[in-house]
């Protein structure tokens, strides 16, 4: 590395050097050493696409990843990862448009600005995005607004659970039912690490489930190693609309022998591009293998335990910060990892508060004043399994000192 490059990198302050409460879609989770050990092996790291002439277990590793994700999601079919969760969400909506033949997508109003921008750009040629209102006290989707906006043009109703702002969407079954009554599909964006303790969308009416695998054994990497997953039931009407690769098990020319390979390859842009559903690459396949290693290591019991720990830490952090004068937690209900902190009564901006926190060795949460101006001076904080009770106590004590 050149001296110039090293100098530029040294201007950054990483989450390893400071106590960080940043989340908002990219979190500092514990990464088991085995994840880094496996994804750095040459047969995975350098096997670009894992074609038959150079595959050394890549097809099987990704098949195992898809199988474990399918079990976690209670869905039959899961793709080889797309570029990131934003693309997975966009693709899920385009799949819904192709399946229903409709031209409108209703999207929860608490979605993050970056994700919404990417989705609108990705789907604009085929779908009109319409934002839905949310309840000011809970953040939950406004069912009356949904009922007034849904129509025969609606291809899908899209919501997140947990939401971008951290709360659980407890009306999920009602939203799915309303979508189905109008012939629309229900597309749900989930955090996979929550599914050891929270019901998967398939159990409350989700038709297409999507999300990002970054929480599953993947480092932050200056913005995160990301990979998007999409899952559906085993219905040809859905499966044939996947643009991304799907790996399955099939017999070979040798009797009694089986191998791993593409399912319905002609769907993809690797087949004749003019017939591809949409573009898909292989940039995130390595992260699929990494997530598969993580899921195999954790198992069902491990996923339940980490989910319970995350719920407990989040509840404790909310409890502690509510005790700080000048701080409010605006949304009631159950939160998972992320939660909104309201500084409107503190007489300071989020930016100035976070500057003072950083001077004391703490990264505060993400400033929401630009994304959600109606909330005023609010920030999105996050806790994960890396945070000890002492870390959360330090945050509360330091905030009290900063706001004095």
BAZA-112419 format. One record per residue (C-alpha): x, y, z. Coordinates in steps of 0.02 Angstrom, whole numbers, padded with zeros to 5 digits. Each point is the difference from the previous one (the first is absolute). Last residue first. Layout:
<pts>
X_Y_Z
...
</pts>
This chain:
<pts>
-01309_00932_01541
-00029_-00080_-00170
00179_-00060_-00023
00011_-00070_00178
-00166_-00091_-00014
00054_-00067_-00169
00162_-00063_00078
-00095_-00091_00139
-00121_-00081_-00121
00138_-00053_-00120
00107_-00067_00143
-00148_-00101_00066
-00021_-00076_-00173
00183_-00048_-00006
-00003_-00068_00179
-00146_-00113_-00045
00107_-00073_-00137
-00020_00039_-00184
00069_-00126_-00125
-00169_-00089_-00003
-00077_00148_-00090
-00060_00175_00042
-00065_00132_-00120
-00039_00186_00004
-00105_00097_-00125
00004_00186_00031
-00132_00134_00026
00003_00190_-00011
-00163_00033_-00091
-00111_-00150_-00030
-00088_00085_-00146
00170_00020_-00083
00014_-00190_-00023
00147_-00032_-00115
00094_00162_00036
-00030_00004_00188
00036_-00187_00016
00180_00015_00063
00069_-00177_00014
00049_-00056_00174
00137_00063_00113
00181_-00053_-00025
00084_00008_00170
00178_00046_00050
-00032_00157_00103
00034_00117_-00147
-00119_-00110_-00098
-00137_00034_00128
00028_00188_-00017
-00016_-00009_-00188
-00153_-00111_00018
-00087_00130_00107
00043_00139_-00124
-00068_-00100_-00148
-00157_-00055_00093
-00040_00183_00030
-00012_00073_00173
-00140_00068_00111
-00024_-00169_00084
-00188_-00004_-00027
00016_-00049_-00183
00128_-00136_00039
-00107_-00150_-00049
00085_-00171_-00007
-00067_-00122_-00129
00034_-00186_00022
00103_-00133_-00089
00047_-00172_00066
-00177_-00073_00005
-00136_00110_00073
-00164_-00045_00086
-00134_00134_00017
00005_00188_00028
00077_00122_-00123
00064_00168_00061
00141_-00051_00118
00034_00163_00091
00159_00086_00059
00012_00169_00087
00040_-00077_00170
00074_-00176_-00019
-00113_-00133_00077
-00076_-00047_-00168
00177_-00040_-00055
00016_-00140_00127
-00165_-00085_-00041
00031_00011_-00188
00172_-00078_00024
-00073_-00140_00107
-00136_-00040_-00127
00129_-00007_-00139
00115_-00111_00102
-00141_-00120_00040
-00062_-00011_-00180
00178_-00030_-00061
00030_-00136_00129
-00161_-00089_-00047
00050_00003_-00183
00174_-00065_00042
-00075_-00145_00098
-00127_-00046_-00132
00129_00001_-00139
00116_-00108_00107
-00138_-00127_00033
-00045_-00013_-00184
00181_-00028_-00056
00136_00128_00035
00146_-00080_-00093
-00103_-00053_-00152
-00080_00173_-00007
00170_00087_00006
00076_-00114_-00133
-00151_00032_-00112
00020_00188_00027
00180_-00014_-00060
-00051_-00102_-00153
-00130_00132_-00043
00133_00134_00027
00106_-00083_-00133
-00148_00004_-00121
-00011_00189_00016
00078_00060_-00163
-00075_-00139_-00108
-00106_00106_-00115
-00183_00023_-00044
-00083_00108_-00133
-00187_-00013_-00022
-00125_-00133_-00056
00125_-00066_-00127
-00066_-00031_-00176
00110_00128_-00088
00148_-00061_00101
-00002_-00175_-00076
00045_-00105_00154
00111_00081_00130
-00136_00135_00013
-00102_-00128_00096
-00166_-00087_-00031
00080_-00124_-00122
00090_-00082_00146
-00159_-00083_00064
00095_-00072_00151
00189_00019_-00003
00115_-00135_00067
00046_-00126_00134
00040_-00181_-00035
-00071_-00174_00015
00064_-00174_-00045
-00109_-00156_-00002
00022_-00025_-00187
00138_00109_-00073
-00072_00130_-00119
-00037_00107_00153
-00150_00007_00116
-00054_00168_00069
00016_00104_00158
-00045_00184_-00002
00079_00171_-00019
-00103_00155_-00040
00082_00145_-00092
-00083_00169_-00006
-00140_00063_-00112
-00136_-00085_00103
-00163_00008_-00100
00001_-00187_-00040
-00007_-00041_00185
-00156_00104_00033
-00122_-00071_-00128
00091_-00166_00018
-00054_-00009_00183
00125_-00063_00128
-00030_00136_00129
00101_00159_-00010
00166_00070_00060
00112_00145_-00053
00170_00032_00079
00113_00152_-00021
00186_-00002_00036
00102_00132_00088
00177_00015_00065
-00014_00157_00101
00031_00186_-00009
00186_00008_00036
00013_-00190_00014
-00142_-00018_00129
00042_-00184_00025
-00109_-00146_-00055
-00053_-00145_00111
-00187_00007_-00031
-00046_00183_00031
00047_00046_-00182
-00128_-00124_-00071
-00116_00134_-00071
-00188_-00014_-00024
-00139_-00078_-00101
-00162_-00097_00022
-00127_-00026_-00138
-00175_-00062_00041
-00009_00055_00183
-00163_-00057_00081
00034_-00006_00186
00096_-00164_00013
00098_00026_-00161
00061_00165_00076
00113_-00093_00123
-00057_00003_00182
00119_00095_00113
00120_-00084_00123
00127_-00095_-00106
-00055_00107_-00147
00081_00160_00060
00171_-00040_-00077
-00084_-00003_-00170
-00048_00185_00005
-00160_00005_-00101
-00076_00086_-00153
-00178_-00059_-00036
-00088_-00004_-00168
-00188_-00035_00007
-00079_-00032_-00169
-00153_00088_-00068
-00168_-00077_-00045
-00099_00129_00099
-00045_-00118_00142
00181_-00061_-00004
00068_00171_00044
-00124_00020_00143
00047_-00170_00070
00185_00040_-00008
-00025_00165_00092
-00110_-00083_00132
00130_-00136_00029
00140_00128_00018
-00090_00109_00126
00137_-00023_00132
00131_00086_-00108
00147_-00016_00119
00092_00161_00041
00177_00037_-00058
-00014_00159_-00102
00040_-00095_-00160
-00142_-00117_00048
00017_-00173_00076
-00097_-00051_-00103
00004_00108_-00156
-00146_00038_-00114
-00046_-00017_-00183
-00178_-00017_-00068
00008_-00072_-00175
-00071_00008_-00176
-00128_00135_00036
-00095_00052_-00156
-00164_-00079_00059
00008_00115_00150
00086_00036_00166
00003_00185_00046
-00149_00020_00117
00029_-00166_00091
00184_00039_00023
-00043_00170_00073
-00123_-00081_00120
00130_-00131_00047
00128_00132_00050
00163_-00098_00011
00071_-00006_00175
00117_00140_00052
-00069_-00013_00177
-00052_00175_00054
00000_00086_-00170
-00098_-00138_-00089
00065_-00028_-00176
-00047_00062_-00173
00030_-00102_-00157
00117_00049_-00141
-00047_-00034_-00181
00127_-00071_-00124
-00054_-00011_-00184
00065_-00159_-00077
00077_-00055_-00165
00129_00127_-00060
00018_00073_00175
00048_-00164_00084
00188_00024_00026
00000_00188_00030
-00144_-00011_00123
00086_-00145_00090
00167_00089_00015
-00080_00160_00065
-00108_-00096_00124
00150_-00094_00066
00100_00158_00027
-00146_00093_00080
-00040_-00134_00128
-00176_-00073_00000
-00122_00068_00130
-00133_00040_-00131
-00034_-00181_-00045
-00006_-00029_-00188
-00151_-00025_-00115
00058_-00061_-00171
-00094_00038_-00161
-00003_-00071_-00177
-00088_-00167_-00005
00030_-00158_-00103
-00015_-00102_00161
00152_-00113_-00021
00105_00126_-00097
-00036_00140_00123
00034_-00113_00150
00167_-00049_-00076
00038_00185_-00023
-00039_00028_00185
00116_-00142_00052
00135_00071_-00115
-00006_00166_00089
00008_-00080_00172
00145_-00112_-00053
00089_00150_-00076
-00009_00093_00164
00051_-00156_00094
00164_-00010_-00093
00083_-00059_-00162
-00118_-00149_-00019
00032_-00157_00102
-00026_-00175_-00073
-00188_-00017_00013
-00116_-00080_00126
-00143_-00121_-00038
-00106_-00101_00120
-00039_00127_00137
-00005_-00021_00189
00120_00149_00010
00129_-00087_00110
-00024_-00165_-00092
00015_00084_-00169
00155_00092_00061
00074_-00168_00048
-00038_-00073_-00171
00063_00152_-00095
00165_-00006_00095
00016_-00188_-00033
-00028_00031_-00186
00131_00138_00008
00128_-00119_00076
-00047_-00135_-00126
00026_00113_-00150
00164_00066_00073
00071_-00173_00035
00150_00006_-00114
-00082_00069_-00157
00124_00039_-00137
-00064_-00088_-00156
-00177_-00015_00070
-00019_00189_00023
00028_00075_00171
-00018_00181_-00050
00163_00081_00051
00087_-00145_00087
00134_00108_00082
-00067_00020_00177
-00092_-00166_00005
00135_-00123_-00054
00131_00117_00072
-00060_-00007_00179
-00036_00174_00070
-00186_-00032_00019
00034_-00152_00110
00119_00080_00126
-00096_00163_00009
-00160_-00092_00048
00096_-00117_00116
00058_00148_00104
-00178_00037_00055
-00056_00176_-00047
-00084_00095_00142
-00118_00132_-00068
00038_00181_-00043
-00155_00047_-00098
-00045_00060_-00173
-00185_00036_-00029
-00026_00152_00111
00135_-00048_00126
00119_00118_00089
00021_-00017_00188
00190_-00005_-00004
00128_-00001_00140
00154_00066_-00087
00156_-00075_-00078
-00084_-00155_-00070
-00141_00107_-00071
00129_00083_-00110
00068_00177_00000
00051_00052_-00174
00143_00120_-00036
00118_-00149_00011
-00074_-00066_-00161
00055_00156_-00095
00176_-00012_00071
00014_-00183_-00044
-00052_00038_-00178
00128_00140_-00015
00138_-00106_00077
-00032_-00135_-00128
-00069_-00171_00048
</pts>
